[in-house]
Amino acid sequence: MLEFINFYLLPGLVLGCIYTLGAIGVSLLFGIMRFAHFAHGDMMTLGAYLALAVVAVTGWPTITAIPLAMLGTAAAAIFIDRFAYRPFRASPTIIIVIASFGVALMVRSVIQIGWGLEIESYATGIQRPLIFFDSLRLSKNHIQILVSTVLLVTAMHYFLSRTKTGKAMRAMSDDPDLARITGIDTERVVTWTWIIGAGLAAAAGVFVGMDTQLNTFMGWNLLLPVFAAAILGGIGRPYGAIAGGMVIGLAEELSTYPWITDAPLLSPGYKTGVAFGIMIILLIWRPSGLFRGRVF
């Protein structure tokens, strides 16, 4: 039982946290901006490398560098929106979607120019886990990721449900034309959407680096499972993204557990396929997702 918790359940929860934070941003952006942001994965990578720069300069623990990484990524997202997306707001959706592919390539290139192509790490040496009950092993990084995700999701919930800007975001997501007529500053809502989406993406990228290592394609490789989590929860529904991210993360890790024989149920190399299998089944059975999001 403890082996199941140590090597399958806890890693599944950590992966679910990463997918959750990425999927929330995808859902928020789709709900407000009405387009699939394919540069979101590279915004995760940017946040991870900004945290790496902070750690290298200050020597701070990685977890304390997250706020600065979130601020830097949010600022980059606002800048990108101003020059790459805003001119196409009135254009057909496909144009801004293609623009997001171009932004992804540019962001990745900037990261590669600034930090190179080598694999990086926040810390060197062996990180010893905390041991409880002689056999339960908890990584310090995993604890930090789980606790930080809970705090970030709670803060997002408070912002969306209690603040005036959060309520405006929900109103604009439901009906942008009606929100505009009632006097809501839509550009301000768009700006805050980028701040929240990019900030959470940065945190997810840092968590990926804490759990494994950093490389310039890490966000791009996570983009499709993140979209799968967003679609599973209901695209445009940030709370659905939380459920979708946790389901996808746990399903990927638990699919490799030896449920029937001593061999893994699925080879670890097929974990990503599990996410897409769940997504395809759901799109056939319930296209709006678990939380009845927007249908493509």
PABA-680808 format. One record per residue (C-alpha): x, y, z negated; residue number from 1. Coordinates in Angstrom, 2 decimals. Each point is the difference from the previous one (the first is absolute). Last residue first. Example, Ala and Ser with C-alpha at 12.3 -4.5 7.8 and 13.67 -1.06 7.14 Angstrom:
// PABA-680808
{r {13.67, -1.06, -7.14}, 2}
{r {-1.37, -3.44, -0.66}, 1}
This chain:
// PABA-680808
{r {-16.33, 23.74, 30.16}, 296}
{r {-2.34, -0.46, -2.99}, 295}
{r {0.36, 2.40, -2.92}, 294}
{r {0.14, -1.45, -3.49}, 293}
{r {-2.47, -2.35, -1.62}, 292}
{r {1.93, -0.76, -3.21}, 291}
{r {0.97, -3.57, 0.94}, 290}
{r {0.67, 0.88, 3.61}, 289}
{r {-2.20, 1.70, 2.62}, 288}
{r {0.60, -2.79, 2.53}, 287}
{r {-1.54, -2.65, -2.32}, 286}
{r {0.19, -3.55, 1.39}, 285}
{r {2.10, 0.51, 3.14}, 284}
{r {2.14, 2.81, -1.42}, 283}
{r {0.27, -1.98, -3.23}, 282}
{r {1.32, -3.11, 1.72}, 281}
{r {2.50, 2.09, 1.98}, 280}
{r {1.26, 1.80, -3.12}, 279}
{r {0.41, -3.22, -2.01}, 278}
{r {1.99, -1.60, 2.83}, 277}
{r {2.02, 3.19, 0.38}, 276}
{r {1.06, -0.04, -3.64}, 275}
{r {0.75, -3.73, 0.14}, 274}
{r {2.20, 0.56, 3.05}, 273}
{r {2.24, 2.20, -2.10}, 272}
{r {0.71, -2.96, -2.27}, 271}
{r {1.03, -2.26, 2.89}, 270}
{r {3.75, 0.08, -0.67}, 269}
{r {-0.69, -1.03, -3.58}, 268}
{r {-1.02, -3.44, 1.38}, 267}
{r {-3.57, -0.83, -0.86}, 266}
{r {-1.41, -2.35, -2.65}, 265}
{r {3.50, -0.23, -1.43}, 264}
{r {1.24, -3.57, -0.46}, 263}
{r {-0.59, -1.96, -3.21}, 262}
{r {-3.49, -0.90, 1.23}, 261}
{r {-3.42, 1.67, -0.20}, 260}
{r {0.43, 3.49, -1.45}, 259}
{r {3.73, 0.35, 0.65}, 258}
{r {-0.03, 3.85, -0.15}, 257}
{r {0.81, 1.77, 3.28}, 256}
{r {-3.57, 1.26, 0.53}, 255}
{r {0.16, 1.55, -3.46}, 254}
{r {2.45, 2.66, 1.19}, 253}
{r {-1.91, 1.16, 3.08}, 252}
{r {-3.41, -0.29, -1.67}, 251}
{r {1.13, 2.04, -3.00}, 250}
{r {1.22, 2.88, 2.17}, 249}
{r {-3.04, -0.11, 2.31}, 248}
{r {-2.50, -0.05, -2.88}, 247}
{r {1.83, 2.74, -1.92}, 246}
{r {0.16, 2.28, 3.02}, 245}
{r {-3.63, -0.58, 0.95}, 244}
{r {-1.27, 0.75, -3.50}, 243}
{r {1.95, 3.26, -0.20}, 242}
{r {-0.88, 0.85, 3.61}, 241}
{r {-3.67, -0.35, -0.90}, 240}
{r {0.46, 2.82, -2.47}, 239}
{r {1.52, 2.13, 2.75}, 238}
{r {-2.95, -0.61, 2.35}, 237}
{r {0.72, 1.29, 3.53}, 236}
{r {0.59, -3.51, 1.32}, 235}
{r {-1.86, -2.54, -2.10}, 234}
{r {1.92, -2.13, -2.50}, 233}
{r {1.09, -2.51, 2.63}, 232}
{r {0.73, 2.76, 2.50}, 231}
{r {2.31, 1.78, -2.45}, 230}
{r {1.73, -3.25, -0.98}, 229}
{r {0.52, -0.95, 3.67}, 228}
{r {1.36, 3.47, 0.65}, 227}
{r {2.52, -0.52, -2.79}, 226}
{r {0.84, -3.46, 1.40}, 225}
{r {0.66, 1.70, 3.39}, 224}
{r {2.16, 2.80, -1.36}, 223}
{r {2.29, -2.09, -2.16}, 222}
{r {2.57, -0.69, 2.74}, 221}
{r {-0.07, 3.68, 0.99}, 220}
{r {0.66, 0.98, -3.60}, 219}
{r {3.05, -2.25, -0.33}, 218}
{r {1.48, 0.91, 3.38}, 217}
{r {2.66, 2.40, -1.32}, 216}
{r {1.25, -2.43, -2.61}, 215}
{r {-0.27, 0.10, -3.78}, 214}
{r {0.26, -2.97, -2.31}, 213}
{r {-2.33, -2.31, -1.93}, 212}
{r {-2.37, 0.84, -2.87}, 211}
{r {1.40, 3.46, -0.69}, 210}
{r {0.14, 0.81, 3.71}, 209}
{r {-3.60, -1.11, 0.48}, 208}
{r {-1.00, 2.05, -3.04}, 207}
{r {1.67, 3.07, 1.50}, 206}
{r {-2.00, -0.49, 3.21}, 205}
{r {-3.25, -0.32, -1.95}, 204}
{r {0.76, 3.23, -1.89}, 203}
{r {0.66, 1.77, 3.30}, 202}
{r {-3.29, -1.29, 1.44}, 201}
{r {-1.80, 1.30, -3.09}, 200}
{r {1.47, 3.45, 0.57}, 199}
{r {-0.73, -0.11, 3.73}, 198}
{r {-3.68, -0.78, -0.55}, 197}
{r {-0.44, 2.45, -2.87}, 196}
{r {1.76, 2.94, 1.64}, 195}
{r {-1.44, -0.76, 3.43}, 194}
{r {-3.53, -0.06, -1.39}, 193}
{r {0.72, 3.21, -1.90}, 192}
{r {0.90, 1.73, 3.26}, 191}
{r {-3.10, -1.34, 1.74}, 190}
{r {-2.21, 1.29, -2.83}, 189}
{r {1.62, 3.43, 0.30}, 188}
{r {-0.66, -0.06, 3.73}, 187}
{r {-3.63, -0.92, -0.65}, 186}
{r {-0.71, 2.96, -2.26}, 185}
{r {-3.50, -1.03, -1.08}, 184}
{r {-2.62, 2.64, 0.82}, 183}
{r {-3.17, -2.10, 0.20}, 182}
{r {0.19, -0.01, 3.79}, 181}
{r {3.47, -1.55, -0.01}, 180}
{r {-1.08, -2.81, -2.35}, 179}
{r {-3.01, -0.66, 2.24}, 178}
{r {2.29, -0.33, 3.00}, 177}
{r {2.47, -2.22, -1.89}, 176}
{r {-2.67, -2.48, -1.17}, 175}
{r {0.91, -2.80, -2.44}, 174}
{r {3.77, 0.60, -0.01}, 173}
{r {-0.56, 3.73, -0.30}, 172}
{r {-2.15, -0.51, -3.09}, 171}
{r {2.55, -2.34, -1.57}, 170}
{r {2.77, 2.50, 0.64}, 169}
{r {-2.10, 2.81, -1.43}, 168}
{r {-0.55, -2.07, -3.15}, 167}
{r {3.76, -0.42, -0.32}, 166}
{r {0.56, 3.71, 0.51}, 165}
{r {-2.49, 0.86, -2.75}, 164}
{r {1.66, -2.41, -2.42}, 163}
{r {-1.66, -2.80, -1.97}, 162}
{r {-0.60, -2.99, 2.31}, 161}
{r {2.75, 0.24, 2.59}, 160}
{r {2.68, 1.33, -2.35}, 159}
{r {-0.88, -2.37, -2.85}, 158}
{r {0.06, -2.99, 2.33}, 157}
{r {3.36, 1.09, 1.42}, 156}
{r {1.44, 0.35, -3.51}, 155}
{r {-1.27, -3.48, -0.88}, 154}
{r {1.54, -1.41, 3.19}, 153}
{r {3.34, 1.64, -0.82}, 152}
{r {-0.02, -1.21, -3.62}, 151}
{r {-0.92, -3.57, 0.95}, 150}
{r {2.67, 0.00, 2.70}, 149}
{r {2.62, 1.26, -2.47}, 148}
{r {-0.81, -2.80, -2.46}, 147}
{r {0.26, -2.73, 2.63}, 146}
{r {3.15, 1.39, 1.62}, 145}
{r {1.74, 0.57, -3.34}, 144}
{r {-0.81, -3.52, -1.16}, 143}
{r {1.25, -1.42, 3.28}, 142}
{r {3.23, 1.97, -0.26}, 141}
{r {0.61, -1.25, -3.51}, 140}
{r {-0.38, -3.55, 1.29}, 139}
{r {-2.14, -2.21, -2.16}, 138}
{r {1.01, -3.56, -0.79}, 137}
{r {-2.37, -2.25, -1.97}, 136}
{r {2.03, -3.06, -1.03}, 135}
{r {1.25, 0.41, -3.61}, 134}
{r {-3.28, 1.56, -1.19}, 133}
{r {1.07, 3.32, 1.55}, 132}
{r {3.12, 0.71, 2.06}, 131}
{r {0.78, 3.43, 1.45}, 130}
{r {1.72, -0.31, 3.36}, 129}
{r {3.70, 0.57, 0.71}, 128}
{r {0.77, 2.33, 2.90}, 127}
{r {3.11, -1.35, 1.69}, 126}
{r {2.40, 2.59, 1.39}, 125}
{r {-0.63, 3.19, 1.90}, 124}
{r {-2.95, 2.36, -0.22}, 123}
{r {-2.08, 2.02, 2.47}, 122}
{r {1.00, -2.14, 2.96}, 121}
{r {0.89, 0.73, 3.61}, 120}
{r {0.08, -2.09, 3.19}, 119}
{r {2.13, 1.69, 2.64}, 118}
{r {-1.58, 1.90, 2.89}, 117}
{r {1.16, 3.50, -0.88}, 116}
{r {-1.26, 2.34, -2.70}, 115}
{r {-0.62, 3.31, 1.76}, 114}
{r {-0.03, -1.11, 3.63}, 113}
{r {-2.00, -3.12, -0.80}, 112}
{r {-2.50, 1.99, -2.08}, 111}
{r {-0.40, 2.57, 2.78}, 110}
{r {-0.52, -2.81, 2.50}, 109}
{r {-2.69, -1.58, -2.16}, 108}
{r {-1.84, 3.32, -0.27}, 107}
{r {0.22, 0.49, 3.77}, 106}
{r {-1.24, -3.49, 0.85}, 105}
{r {-2.93, 0.28, -2.40}, 104}
{r {-0.85, 3.47, 1.34}, 103}
{r {-0.21, -1.42, 3.52}, 102}
{r {-2.35, -2.73, -1.19}, 101}
{r {-2.07, 2.67, -1.78}, 100}
{r {-0.28, 1.91, 3.28}, 99}
{r {-1.54, -3.09, 1.58}, 98}
{r {-2.68, 0.09, -2.70}, 97}
{r {-0.45, 3.74, 0.54}, 96}
{r {-0.67, -0.58, 3.67}, 95}
{r {-2.29, -3.01, -0.59}, 94}
{r {-2.28, 2.15, -2.15}, 93}
{r {-1.05, 2.25, 2.86}, 92}
{r {1.20, 3.59, -0.42}, 91}
{r {-1.41, 2.59, -2.42}, 90}
{r {2.56, -0.76, -2.70}, 89}
{r {2.85, -0.26, 2.52}, 88}
{r {1.90, 3.19, -0.93}, 87}
{r {-0.34, -1.00, -3.69}, 86}
{r {1.80, -3.32, 0.46}, 85}
{r {3.66, 0.60, 0.89}, 84}
{r {0.94, 3.51, -1.20}, 83}
{r {-2.10, 0.60, -3.11}, 82}
{r {-0.55, -3.68, -0.78}, 81}
{r {3.74, -0.66, 0.09}, 80}
{r {0.68, 2.87, -2.42}, 79}
{r {-2.74, -1.20, -2.35}, 78}
{r {1.41, -3.54, 0.13}, 77}
{r {3.55, 1.22, -0.69}, 76}
{r {-1.22, 1.91, -3.07}, 75}
{r {-1.84, -3.11, -1.21}, 74}
{r {3.15, -2.07, 0.51}, 73}
{r {2.10, 2.45, -2.02}, 72}
{r {-2.56, 0.20, -2.81}, 71}
{r {-0.36, -3.78, -0.19}, 70}
{r {3.78, -0.49, -0.03}, 69}
{r {0.30, 2.58, -2.78}, 68}
{r {-2.67, -1.80, -2.03}, 67}
{r {1.63, -3.42, 0.66}, 66}
{r {3.49, 0.88, -1.24}, 65}
{r {-0.86, -0.91, -3.59}, 64}
{r {-0.69, -3.62, 1.00}, 63}
{r {3.40, -0.31, 1.65}, 62}
{r {1.94, 0.77, -3.16}, 61}
{r {1.86, 3.31, 0.32}, 60}
{r {3.58, 0.13, 1.33}, 59}
{r {-0.65, 3.54, 1.22}, 58}
{r {1.36, 0.00, 3.55}, 57}
{r {-0.28, -3.70, 0.87}, 56}
{r {-3.34, -0.43, -1.78}, 55}
{r {-1.44, 3.04, 1.77}, 54}
{r {1.27, -1.21, 3.38}, 53}
{r {-1.49, -3.47, -0.58}, 52}
{r {-3.31, 1.63, -0.94}, 51}
{r {0.06, 1.82, 3.35}, 50}
{r {0.75, -3.36, 1.63}, 49}
{r {-3.08, -1.67, -1.49}, 48}
{r {-2.22, 2.96, 0.85}, 47}
{r {1.15, -0.06, 3.61}, 46}
{r {-0.68, -3.74, 0.24}, 45}
{r {-3.56, 0.48, -1.23}, 44}
{r {-0.40, 2.82, 2.53}, 43}
{r {1.23, -2.55, 2.56}, 42}
{r {-2.92, -2.26, -0.88}, 41}
{r {-2.47, 2.84, 0.36}, 40}
{r {1.14, 0.86, 3.52}, 39}
{r {-2.85, -2.07, 1.43}, 38}
{r {-2.63, 2.36, -1.40}, 37}
{r {-3.33, -1.42, 1.16}, 36}
{r {-2.29, 2.92, 0.81}, 35}
{r {-3.10, 1.67, -1.43}, 34}
{r {1.82, 2.76, -1.91}, 33}
{r {-1.95, -0.21, -3.27}, 32}
{r {-0.98, -3.68, -0.27}, 31}
{r {2.95, -1.21, 2.08}, 30}
{r {2.45, 1.97, -2.11}, 29}
{r {-1.54, -1.22, -3.25}, 28}
{r {-0.05, -3.61, 1.18}, 27}
{r {3.63, 0.00, 1.16}, 26}
{r {1.11, 1.70, -3.23}, 25}
{r {-1.86, -2.52, -2.14}, 24}
{r {1.48, -2.82, 2.08}, 23}
{r {3.59, 0.95, -0.84}, 22}
{r {-0.67, 0.16, -3.73}, 21}
{r {-1.91, -3.28, 0.08}, 20}
{r {2.55, -1.83, 2.15}, 19}
{r {2.74, 0.78, -2.52}, 18}
{r {-2.19, -0.96, -2.95}, 17}
{r {-0.99, -3.25, 1.74}, 16}
{r {3.66, -0.85, 0.48}, 15}
{r {0.50, 0.46, -3.75}, 14}
{r {-3.09, -2.09, -0.80}, 13}
{r {1.15, -2.77, 2.34}, 12}
{r {3.51, 0.08, -1.52}, 11}
{r {-1.67, -0.43, -3.43}, 10}
{r {-2.23, -2.89, 1.11}, 9}
{r {2.54, -1.98, 2.04}, 8}
{r {3.45, -0.41, -1.56}, 7}
{r {-0.44, 0.81, -3.68}, 6}
{r {-3.72, -0.76, -0.39}, 5}
{r {0.12, -3.33, 1.85}, 4}
{r {3.20, -0.95, -1.84}, 3}
{r {-1.77, 0.84, -3.25}, 2}
{r {-2.77, -2.47, 0.89}, 1}
